[in-house]
Amino acid sequence: MSISNRSTHIRLTSHPEPGAVARHPIRWGAADPKARGPLIGSVTNPADRNVIGAHGGAYSLYRALAISARALNPLARPDLTNTHPTAGIGPHPQWADPHKIVSLDPYGHLVGEAFRDEIAGGIDIRPTIAVTKARLNMPEILAAMGAHRLAPDGTTLRASGDISVTKVAIDPVWHLPGVAARFDVSEKSLRRTLFEQTGGMFPELVTRPDMQVFLPPIGGMTVYIMGEIDALTDEKSRVSCRVHDECNGSDVFGSDICTCRPYLVHGIEECVKEAQKGGAGVIVYNRKEGRALGEVTKFLVYNARKRQEGGDQAATYFERTECVAGVQDARFQQLMPDVLHWLGIRRIDRLMSMSNMKYDAITGSGIEVVERVPIPPELVPPDANVELEAKKAAGYYTPGAKPDKAGLAAVKGRDLERF
């Protein structure tokens, strides 16, 4: 396990060779994987690399720890036998539009088949997307069945409460020119800011302008599809969708200070109903904890909210976040629609979301949204009303009247003495 593919000399960065021709050029937006070329972020053979960063995003650091602990041979390569997708996704016309998809590799799940010969020839090419099948089981689904909001059909929803899904894991892959265009900045400025704000973690962002693809050290996303995959692109079929941003406290542990898990479960319930009617349901789960500010920042904001003069108020909900983090929300949503284009979706009949940022990003990318569905009031935990009313007052979608100033001031959450 101590075998190394490195000499004792450490090279801090690399520079493009004058006049050199790339061994494995990348043509982003090409209509098939061969023409596009493989993305090679592995470090087993540095000469083959044609992207900045490493496979696995933040998990590449755990790989480094495993190698340091001599538990993993640094030259080990994945055996992709039988790892191919369990369902066919694409290709779709959107894959050949370099402006539609800039934050993931549309061919990331087809690596084992598309580049079989290259892999057999010794090139370390790795998937960035995996497609499998699974069953979900959440106690709220059983409760929905008990309340007769859902009924088992034996296919999508079992009598046990299990939901059959196609499950997709996606690692982020950024085409830097496309990402810069989405944020209306120059690629040079984006590269420099990424370099500086990560403490110089990736020098090649500024020394390798010839490398246009970056594997960022961030969390990816998971997609859960209910119903037939083909229904997503069938104009005669309906699609329900919930795009959800991670909230560990609520999603996993059921914290009642926000509506995250209730909205997630509501989205799953509506997706099941759509699949049972012959359409498809899609849950996109993005790793953007605490509005992409992180869980530590989020908990600091909780304390600031609960301890402020006057208590936890809907009227100052966003202000407390900005005081701690410097910005109300760092998720933005410019890159979010890419996964919907990867799935080939052109119309969402029911979008379970109150977020204008999500709605504007989706419709602005050319996908039609027929109906927006807010969370039912009965699903909102009492302490989460602070968040919900603040969002309504801030312009988030609601079919009812927005709270006035007096009404907003009256909405308060628990203090820290009554946790």
Contacts in CASP RR format, 6 or more apart in sequence:
PFRMAT RR
TARGET T0000
AUTHOR 0000-0000-0000
METHOD contacts of the structure
MODEL  1
MSISNRSTHIRLTSHPEPGAVARHPIRWGAADPKARGPLIGSVTNPADRN
VIGAHGGAYSLYRALAISARALNPLARPDLTNTHPTAGIGPHPQWADPHK
IVSLDPYGHLVGEAFRDEIAGGIDIRPTIAVTKARLNMPEILAAMGAHRL
APDGTTLRASGDISVTKVAIDPVWHLPGVAARFDVSEKSLRRTLFEQTGG
MFPELVTRPDMQVFLPPIGGMTVYIMGEIDALTDEKSRVSCRVHDECNGS
DVFGSDICTCRPYLVHGIEECVKEAQKGGAGVIVYNRKEGRALGEVTKFL
VYNARKRQEGGDQAATYFERTECVAGVQDARFQQLMPDVLHWLGIRRIDR
LMSMSNMKYDAITGSGIEVVERVPIPPELVPPDANVELEAKKAAGYYTPG
AKPDKAGLAAVKGRDLERF
1 70 0 8 1.000
1 71 0 8 1.000
1 72 0 8 1.000
1 73 0 8 1.000
2 70 0 8 1.000
3 73 0 8 1.000
3 74 0 8 1.000
3 75 0 8 1.000
4 74 0 8 1.000
5 43 0 8 1.000
5 44 0 8 1.000
5 45 0 8 1.000
5 46 0 8 1.000
5 74 0 8 1.000
5 75 0 8 1.000
6 74 0 8 1.000
12 203 0 8 1.000
13 203 0 8 1.000
13 204 0 8 1.000
13 207 0 8 1.000
13 208 0 8 1.000
14 204 0 8 1.000
14 207 0 8 1.000
14 208 0 8 1.000
15 207 0 8 1.000
15 208 0 8 1.000
16 208 0 8 1.000
16 209 0 8 1.000
16 210 0 8 1.000
22 50 0 8 1.000
22 210 0 8 1.000
23 47 0 8 1.000
23 48 0 8 1.000
23 50 0 8 1.000
24 37 0 8 1.000
24 38 0 8 1.000
24 40 0 8 1.000
24 48 0 8 1.000
24 50 0 8 1.000
24 123 0 8 1.000
25 37 0 8 1.000
25 50 0 8 1.000
26 36 0 8 1.000
26 37 0 8 1.000
26 39 0 8 1.000
26 50 0 8 1.000
26 51 0 8 1.000
26 212 0 8 1.000
26 213 0 8 1.000
27 35 0 8 1.000
27 36 0 8 1.000
27 37 0 8 1.000
28 36 0 8 1.000
28 98 0 8 1.000
28 175 0 8 1.000
28 177 0 8 1.000
28 212 0 8 1.000
28 213 0 8 1.000
29 36 0 8 1.000
29 95 0 8 1.000
29 96 0 8 1.000
29 97 0 8 1.000
29 98 0 8 1.000
29 101 0 8 1.000
30 36 0 8 1.000
30 37 0 8 1.000
30 96 0 8 1.000
31 91 0 8 1.000
31 95 0 8 1.000
31 96 0 8 1.000
32 91 0 8 1.000
32 114 0 8 1.000
33 107 0 8 1.000
33 110 0 8 1.000
33 111 0 8 1.000
33 114 0 8 1.000
33 115 0 8 1.000
34 114 0 8 1.000
36 107 0 8 1.000
38 50 0 8 1.000
38 111 0 8 1.000
38 114 0 8 1.000
38 115 0 8 1.000
38 118 0 8 1.000
38 123 0 8 1.000
38 125 0 8 1.000
39 50 0 8 1.000
39 51 0 8 1.000
39 105 0 8 1.000
39 108 0 8 1.000
39 125 0 8 1.000
39 128 0 8 1.000
39 173 0 8 1.000
39 213 0 8 1.000
39 215 0 8 1.000
40 48 0 8 1.000
40 49 0 8 1.000
40 50 0 8 1.000
40 51 0 8 1.000
40 123 0 8 1.000
40 124 0 8 1.000
40 125 0 8 1.000
41 49 0 8 1.000
41 50 0 8 1.000
41 51 0 8 1.000
41 53 0 8 1.000
41 54 0 8 1.000
41 55 0 8 1.000
41 126 0 8 1.000
41 215 0 8 1.000
42 48 0 8 1.000
42 49 0 8 1.000
42 54 0 8 1.000
42 55 0 8 1.000
42 77 0 8 1.000
42 124 0 8 1.000
42 125 0 8 1.000
42 126 0 8 1.000
43 49 0 8 1.000
43 54 0 8 1.000
43 74 0 8 1.000
44 74 0 8 1.000
44 75 0 8 1.000
44 77 0 8 1.000
44 124 0 8 1.000
45 123 0 8 1.000
45 124 0 8 1.000
48 123 0 8 1.000
48 124 0 8 1.000
50 211 0 8 1.000
50 213 0 8 1.000
51 173 0 8 1.000
51 211 0 8 1.000
51 213 0 8 1.000
51 214 0 8 1.000
51 215 0 8 1.000
52 202 0 8 1.000
52 204 0 8 1.000
52 205 0 8 1.000
52 208 0 8 1.000
52 211 0 8 1.000
52 213 0 8 1.000
52 214 0 8 1.000
52 215 0 8 1.000
53 60 0 8 1.000
53 202 0 8 1.000
53 204 0 8 1.000
53 214 0 8 1.000
53 215 0 8 1.000
53 216 0 8 1.000
53 217 0 8 1.000
54 60 0 8 1.000
54 63 0 8 1.000
54 215 0 8 1.000
55 126 0 8 1.000
55 128 0 8 1.000
55 171 0 8 1.000
55 215 0 8 1.000
56 63 0 8 1.000
56 171 0 8 1.000
56 215 0 8 1.000
57 171 0 8 1.000
57 172 0 8 1.000
57 215 0 8 1.000
57 216 0 8 1.000
57 217 0 8 1.000
57 218 0 8 1.000
57 219 0 8 1.000
58 217 0 8 1.000
58 218 0 8 1.000
58 219 0 8 1.000
60 217 0 8 1.000
61 217 0 8 1.000
63 72 0 8 1.000
66 72 0 8 1.000
67 73 0 8 1.000
67 74 0 8 1.000
77 124 0 8 1.000
78 126 0 8 1.000
80 111 0 8 1.000
80 112 0 8 1.000
80 119 0 8 1.000
80 127 0 8 1.000
83 112 0 8 1.000
83 127 0 8 1.000
83 130 0 8 1.000
84 112 0 8 1.000
84 113 0 8 1.000
85 109 0 8 1.000
85 110 0 8 1.000
85 130 0 8 1.000
85 131 0 8 1.000
85 132 0 8 1.000
86 131 0 8 1.000
86 132 0 8 1.000
86 133 0 8 1.000
86 166 0 8 1.000
87 131 0 8 1.000
87 133 0 8 1.000
87 166 0 8 1.000
87 225 0 8 1.000
87 229 0 8 1.000
88 131 0 8 1.000
88 229 0 8 1.000
89 109 0 8 1.000
89 131 0 8 1.000
89 168 0 8 1.000
89 229 0 8 1.000
89 342 0 8 1.000
89 343 0 8 1.000
90 344 0 8 1.000
91 106 0 8 1.000
92 233 0 8 1.000
92 341 0 8 1.000
92 342 0 8 1.000
92 343 0 8 1.000
92 344 0 8 1.000
93 344 0 8 1.000
94 100 0 8 1.000
94 101 0 8 1.000
94 106 0 8 1.000
94 341 0 8 1.000
94 342 0 8 1.000
94 344 0 8 1.000
95 101 0 8 1.000
95 106 0 8 1.000
95 107 0 8 1.000
95 341 0 8 1.000
95 342 0 8 1.000
97 341 0 8 1.000
98 175 0 8 1.000
98 178 0 8 1.000
99 178 0 8 1.000
99 181 0 8 1.000
100 338 0 8 1.000
100 341 0 8 1.000
100 365 0 8 1.000
101 338 0 8 1.000
101 341 0 8 1.000
101 342 0 8 1.000
102 174 0 8 1.000
102 175 0 8 1.000
102 178 0 8 1.000
102 179 0 8 1.000
102 181 0 8 1.000
102 182 0 8 1.000
102 335 0 8 1.000
102 338 0 8 1.000
103 172 0 8 1.000
103 173 0 8 1.000
103 174 0 8 1.000
103 175 0 8 1.000
103 179 0 8 1.000
103 335 0 8 1.000
103 338 0 8 1.000
104 128 0 8 1.000
104 129 0 8 1.000
104 170 0 8 1.000
104 171 0 8 1.000
104 172 0 8 1.000
104 173 0 8 1.000
104 338 0 8 1.000
104 339 0 8 1.000
104 342 0 8 1.000
105 128 0 8 1.000
105 129 0 8 1.000
105 173 0 8 1.000
106 342 0 8 1.000
107 114 0 8 1.000
108 127 0 8 1.000
108 128 0 8 1.000
108 129 0 8 1.000
108 173 0 8 1.000
109 127 0 8 1.000
109 129 0 8 1.000
109 130 0 8 1.000
109 131 0 8 1.000
109 168 0 8 1.000
111 119 0 8 1.000
111 125 0 8 1.000
111 126 0 8 1.000
111 127 0 8 1.000
111 128 0 8 1.000
112 119 0 8 1.000
112 125 0 8 1.000
112 127 0 8 1.000
115 123 0 8 1.000
115 125 0 8 1.000
118 125 0 8 1.000
119 125 0 8 1.000
128 170 0 8 1.000
128 171 0 8 1.000
128 173 0 8 1.000
128 215 0 8 1.000
129 168 0 8 1.000
129 169 0 8 1.000
129 170 0 8 1.000
129 171 0 8 1.000
130 168 0 8 1.000
130 169 0 8 1.000
131 166 0 8 1.000
131 167 0 8 1.000
131 168 0 8 1.000
132 166 0 8 1.000
132 167 0 8 1.000
132 168 0 8 1.000
133 164 0 8 1.000
133 165 0 8 1.000
133 166 0 8 1.000
133 167 0 8 1.000
134 165 0 8 1.000
134 167 0 8 1.000
135 158 0 8 1.000
135 162 0 8 1.000
135 163 0 8 1.000
135 164 0 8 1.000
135 165 0 8 1.000
136 162 0 8 1.000
136 163 0 8 1.000
136 165 0 8 1.000
136 224 0 8 1.000
136 268 0 8 1.000
137 160 0 8 1.000
137 161 0 8 1.000
137 162 0 8 1.000
137 163 0 8 1.000
138 265 0 8 1.000
138 268 0 8 1.000
140 265 0 8 1.000
140 269 0 8 1.000
141 150 0 8 1.000
141 157 0 8 1.000
141 161 0 8 1.000
141 163 0 8 1.000
141 265 0 8 1.000
141 268 0 8 1.000
141 269 0 8 1.000
141 272 0 8 1.000
142 161 0 8 1.000
144 150 0 8 1.000
144 269 0 8 1.000
145 151 0 8 1.000
145 152 0 8 1.000
145 157 0 8 1.000
145 161 0 8 1.000
149 269 0 8 1.000
150 157 0 8 1.000
150 269 0 8 1.000
150 272 0 8 1.000
150 273 0 8 1.000
151 157 0 8 1.000
152 158 0 8 1.000
152 159 0 8 1.000
152 161 0 8 1.000
153 276 0 8 1.000
155 164 0 8 1.000
156 163 0 8 1.000
156 164 0 8 1.000
156 226 0 8 1.000
156 227 0 8 1.000
156 272 0 8 1.000
156 275 0 8 1.000
156 276 0 8 1.000
157 163 0 8 1.000
157 164 0 8 1.000
157 272 0 8 1.000
157 276 0 8 1.000
158 164 0 8 1.000
163 226 0 8 1.000
163 268 0 8 1.000
163 272 0 8 1.000
164 226 0 8 1.000
164 227 0 8 1.000
165 224 0 8 1.000
165 225 0 8 1.000
165 226 0 8 1.000
166 224 0 8 1.000
166 225 0 8 1.000
166 227 0 8 1.000
166 229 0 8 1.000
167 222 0 8 1.000
167 223 0 8 1.000
167 224 0 8 1.000
167 225 0 8 1.000
168 222 0 8 1.000
168 223 0 8 1.000
168 224 0 8 1.000
168 225 0 8 1.000
169 220 0 8 1.000
169 221 0 8 1.000
169 222 0 8 1.000
170 220 0 8 1.000
170 221 0 8 1.000
170 222 0 8 1.000
170 223 0 8 1.000
170 339 0 8 1.000
171 215 0 8 1.000
171 219 0 8 1.000
171 220 0 8 1.000
172 215 0 8 1.000
172 216 0 8 1.000
172 218 0 8 1.000
172 219 0 8 1.000
172 220 0 8 1.000
172 221 0 8 1.000
173 213 0 8 1.000
173 214 0 8 1.000
173 215 0 8 1.000
174 213 0 8 1.000
174 214 0 8 1.000
174 215 0 8 1.000
174 216 0 8 1.000
175 212 0 8 1.000
175 213 0 8 1.000
176 187 0 8 1.000
176 190 0 8 1.000
176 191 0 8 1.000
176 212 0 8 1.000
176 213 0 8 1.000
176 214 0 8 1.000
177 187 0 8 1.000
177 212 0 8 1.000
178 187 0 8 1.000
179 190 0 8 1.000
179 335 0 8 1.000
180 186 0 8 1.000
180 187 0 8 1.000
180 189 0 8 1.000
180 190 0 8 1.000
182 334 0 8 1.000
182 335 0 8 1.000
183 190 0 8 1.000
183 332 0 8 1.000
183 334 0 8 1.000
188 209 0 8 1.000
191 205 0 8 1.000
191 206 0 8 1.000
191 209 0 8 1.000
192 205 0 8 1.000
192 206 0 8 1.000
194 202 0 8 1.000
194 205 0 8 1.000
194 214 0 8 1.000
194 216 0 8 1.000
195 201 0 8 1.000
195 202 0 8 1.000
195 203 0 8 1.000
195 205 0 8 1.000
195 206 0 8 1.000
198 217 0 8 1.000
201 217 0 8 1.000
202 214 0 8 1.000
204 211 0 8 1.000
205 214 0 8 1.000
218 287 0 8 1.000
219 287 0 8 1.000
220 286 0 8 1.000
220 287 0 8 1.000
221 284 0 8 1.000
221 285 0 8 1.000
221 286 0 8 1.000
221 287 0 8 1.000
221 339 0 8 1.000
222 284 0 8 1.000
222 285 0 8 1.000
223 282 0 8 1.000
223 283 0 8 1.000
223 284 0 8 1.000
223 285 0 8 1.000
223 339 0 8 1.000
223 343 0 8 1.000
224 268 0 8 1.000
224 271 0 8 1.000
224 282 0 8 1.000
224 283 0 8 1.000
224 285 0 8 1.000
225 232 0 8 1.000
225 280 0 8 1.000
225 281 0 8 1.000
225 282 0 8 1.000
225 343 0 8 1.000
226 268 0 8 1.000
226 271 0 8 1.000
226 272 0 8 1.000
226 274 0 8 1.000
226 275 0 8 1.000
226 280 0 8 1.000
226 281 0 8 1.000
226 282 0 8 1.000
227 275 0 8 1.000
227 278 0 8 1.000
227 279 0 8 1.000
227 280 0 8 1.000
227 281 0 8 1.000
228 275 0 8 1.000
228 278 0 8 1.000
228 279 0 8 1.000
228 280 0 8 1.000
229 280 0 8 1.000
230 237 0 8 1.000
231 237 0 8 1.000
231 238 0 8 1.000
231 239 0 8 1.000
231 275 0 8 1.000
231 278 0 8 1.000
231 279 0 8 1.000
231 280 0 8 1.000
232 239 0 8 1.000
232 280 0 8 1.000
232 282 0 8 1.000
232 343 0 8 1.000
232 344 0 8 1.000
232 345 0 8 1.000
233 343 0 8 1.000
233 344 0 8 1.000
233 345 0 8 1.000
233 346 0 8 1.000
235 346 0 8 1.000
235 347 0 8 1.000
237 278 0 8 1.000
237 279 0 8 1.000
237 280 0 8 1.000
238 274 0 8 1.000
238 277 0 8 1.000
238 278 0 8 1.000
238 279 0 8 1.000
238 280 0 8 1.000
238 349 0 8 1.000
238 350 0 8 1.000
239 274 0 8 1.000
239 279 0 8 1.000
239 280 0 8 1.000
239 281 0 8 1.000
239 282 0 8 1.000
239 345 0 8 1.000
239 347 0 8 1.000
239 348 0 8 1.000
239 349 0 8 1.000
239 350 0 8 1.000
240 267 0 8 1.000
240 270 0 8 1.000
240 271 0 8 1.000
240 273 0 8 1.000
240 274 0 8 1.000
240 280 0 8 1.000
240 281 0 8 1.000
240 282 0 8 1.000
240 348 0 8 1.000
240 349 0 8 1.000
240 350 0 8 1.000
240 351 0 8 1.000
240 352 0 8 1.000
241 271 0 8 1.000
241 281 0 8 1.000
241 282 0 8 1.000
241 283 0 8 1.000
241 284 0 8 1.000
241 340 0 8 1.000
241 345 0 8 1.000
241 348 0 8 1.000
241 350 0 8 1.000
241 351 0 8 1.000
241 352 0 8 1.000
242 263 0 8 1.000
242 264 0 8 1.000
242 266 0 8 1.000
242 267 0 8 1.000
242 268 0 8 1.000
242 270 0 8 1.000
242 271 0 8 1.000
242 282 0 8 1.000
242 283 0 8 1.000
242 284 0 8 1.000
242 351 0 8 1.000
242 352 0 8 1.000
242 353 0 8 1.000
243 284 0 8 1.000
243 286 0 8 1.000
243 336 0 8 1.000
243 351 0 8 1.000
243 353 0 8 1.000
243 358 0 8 1.000
243 362 0 8 1.000
244 251 0 8 1.000
244 260 0 8 1.000
244 263 0 8 1.000
244 264 0 8 1.000
244 283 0 8 1.000
244 284 0 8 1.000
244 285 0 8 1.000
244 286 0 8 1.000
245 286 0 8 1.000
245 288 0 8 1.000
245 290 0 8 1.000
245 291 0 8 1.000
245 292 0 8 1.000
245 331 0 8 1.000
246 285 0 8 1.000
246 286 0 8 1.000
246 287 0 8 1.000
246 288 0 8 1.000
246 289 0 8 1.000
246 290 0 8 1.000
247 258 0 8 1.000
247 260 0 8 1.000
247 261 0 8 1.000
247 289 0 8 1.000
247 290 0 8 1.000
248 289 0 8 1.000
248 295 0 8 1.000
249 255 0 8 1.000
249 260 0 8 1.000
249 295 0 8 1.000
250 256 0 8 1.000
250 257 0 8 1.000
250 258 0 8 1.000
250 259 0 8 1.000
250 260 0 8 1.000
250 261 0 8 1.000
250 262 0 8 1.000
251 260 0 8 1.000
251 261 0 8 1.000
251 264 0 8 1.000
254 261 0 8 1.000
255 261 0 8 1.000
256 381 0 8 1.000
256 382 0 8 1.000
256 383 0 8 1.000
256 384 0 8 1.000
257 302 0 8 1.000
257 381 0 8 1.000
257 383 0 8 1.000
257 384 0 8 1.000
257 386 0 8 1.000
257 387 0 8 1.000
258 384 0 8 1.000
258 387 0 8 1.000
259 375 0 8 1.000
259 379 0 8 1.000
259 380 0 8 1.000
259 381 0 8 1.000
259 384 0 8 1.000
259 387 0 8 1.000
259 388 0 8 1.000
262 375 0 8 1.000
262 379 0 8 1.000
262 380 0 8 1.000
262 381 0 8 1.000
262 384 0 8 1.000
263 352 0 8 1.000
263 375 0 8 1.000
263 379 0 8 1.000
264 283 0 8 1.000
264 285 0 8 1.000
265 379 0 8 1.000
266 352 0 8 1.000
266 375 0 8 1.000
266 376 0 8 1.000
266 379 0 8 1.000
267 283 0 8 1.000
267 352 0 8 1.000
268 283 0 8 1.000
270 281 0 8 1.000
270 350 0 8 1.000
270 352 0 8 1.000
270 373 0 8 1.000
271 280 0 8 1.000
271 281 0 8 1.000
271 282 0 8 1.000
271 283 0 8 1.000
272 281 0 8 1.000
274 280 0 8 1.000
274 281 0 8 1.000
274 349 0 8 1.000
274 350 0 8 1.000
275 281 0 8 1.000
282 340 0 8 1.000
282 343 0 8 1.000
282 345 0 8 1.000
284 336 0 8 1.000
284 339 0 8 1.000
284 340 0 8 1.000
286 331 0 8 1.000
286 336 0 8 1.000
288 331 0 8 1.000
289 295 0 8 1.000
289 298 0 8 1.000
290 297 0 8 1.000
290 298 0 8 1.000
291 298 0 8 1.000
291 321 0 8 1.000
291 328 0 8 1.000
291 329 0 8 1.000
291 330 0 8 1.000
291 331 0 8 1.000
292 329 0 8 1.000
292 330 0 8 1.000
292 331 0 8 1.000
292 332 0 8 1.000
293 321 0 8 1.000
293 325 0 8 1.000
293 327 0 8 1.000
293 330 0 8 1.000
297 324 0 8 1.000
297 325 0 8 1.000
300 324 0 8 1.000
301 320 0 8 1.000
301 321 0 8 1.000
301 324 0 8 1.000
301 325 0 8 1.000
303 416 0 8 1.000
304 320 0 8 1.000
304 323 0 8 1.000
304 324 0 8 1.000
305 311 0 8 1.000
305 312 0 8 1.000
305 313 0 8 1.000
305 316 0 8 1.000
305 317 0 8 1.000
305 320 0 8 1.000
305 386 0 8 1.000
306 312 0 8 1.000
306 413 0 8 1.000
306 414 0 8 1.000
306 415 0 8 1.000
306 416 0 8 1.000
307 415 0 8 1.000
307 416 0 8 1.000
308 316 0 8 1.000
308 320 0 8 1.000
310 412 0 8 1.000
311 412 0 8 1.000
311 413 0 8 1.000
311 415 0 8 1.000
312 386 0 8 1.000
312 412 0 8 1.000
312 413 0 8 1.000
312 414 0 8 1.000
312 415 0 8 1.000
313 386 0 8 1.000
313 408 0 8 1.000
313 409 0 8 1.000
313 411 0 8 1.000
313 412 0 8 1.000
313 413 0 8 1.000
314 385 0 8 1.000
314 386 0 8 1.000
314 387 0 8 1.000
314 389 0 8 1.000
314 390 0 8 1.000
314 393 0 8 1.000
314 403 0 8 1.000
314 408 0 8 1.000
314 409 0 8 1.000
314 411 0 8 1.000
314 412 0 8 1.000
315 390 0 8 1.000
315 393 0 8 1.000
315 405 0 8 1.000
315 408 0 8 1.000
315 409 0 8 1.000
315 411 0 8 1.000
317 386 0 8 1.000
317 387 0 8 1.000
317 390 0 8 1.000
317 391 0 8 1.000
318 328 0 8 1.000
318 390 0 8 1.000
318 394 0 8 1.000
321 327 0 8 1.000
321 328 0 8 1.000
321 329 0 8 1.000
322 328 0 8 1.000
329 357 0 8 1.000
331 357 0 8 1.000
332 357 0 8 1.000
333 355 0 8 1.000
333 357 0 8 1.000
333 358 0 8 1.000
333 360 0 8 1.000
333 361 0 8 1.000
334 361 0 8 1.000
336 358 0 8 1.000
336 361 0 8 1.000
336 362 0 8 1.000
337 361 0 8 1.000
337 362 0 8 1.000
337 364 0 8 1.000
337 365 0 8 1.000
337 367 0 8 1.000
340 348 0 8 1.000
340 362 0 8 1.000
340 365 0 8 1.000
340 367 0 8 1.000
341 365 0 8 1.000
341 367 0 8 1.000
345 367 0 8 1.000
346 366 0 8 1.000
346 367 0 8 1.000
346 368 0 8 1.000
347 367 0 8 1.000
347 368 0 8 1.000
347 369 0 8 1.000
347 370 0 8 1.000
348 362 0 8 1.000
348 367 0 8 1.000
348 368 0 8 1.000
348 369 0 8 1.000
348 370 0 8 1.000
349 370 0 8 1.000
349 371 0 8 1.000
350 370 0 8 1.000
350 371 0 8 1.000
350 373 0 8 1.000
351 358 0 8 1.000
351 359 0 8 1.000
351 362 0 8 1.000
351 369 0 8 1.000
351 371 0 8 1.000
351 372 0 8 1.000
351 373 0 8 1.000
352 373 0 8 1.000
352 375 0 8 1.000
353 359 0 8 1.000
353 372 0 8 1.000
353 373 0 8 1.000
353 397 0 8 1.000
354 372 0 8 1.000
354 374 0 8 1.000
354 375 0 8 1.000
354 391 0 8 1.000
354 392 0 8 1.000
354 396 0 8 1.000
354 397 0 8 1.000
354 398 0 8 1.000
355 396 0 8 1.000
355 397 0 8 1.000
356 395 0 8 1.000
356 396 0 8 1.000
356 397 0 8 1.000
359 369 0 8 1.000
359 372 0 8 1.000
359 397 0 8 1.000
362 369 0 8 1.000
363 369 0 8 1.000
372 397 0 8 1.000
374 397 0 8 1.000
374 398 0 8 1.000
374 399 0 8 1.000
375 388 0 8 1.000
380 388 0 8 1.000
382 413 0 8 1.000
383 413 0 8 1.000
383 414 0 8 1.000
385 411 0 8 1.000
385 413 0 8 1.000
386 411 0 8 1.000
386 412 0 8 1.000
386 413 0 8 1.000
389 403 0 8 1.000
389 407 0 8 1.000
389 408 0 8 1.000
389 411 0 8 1.000
390 408 0 8 1.000
390 411 0 8 1.000
392 398 0 8 1.000
392 402 0 8 1.000
392 403 0 8 1.000
393 402 0 8 1.000
393 403 0 8 1.000
393 408 0 8 1.000
395 402 0 8 1.000
403 411 0 8 1.000
END
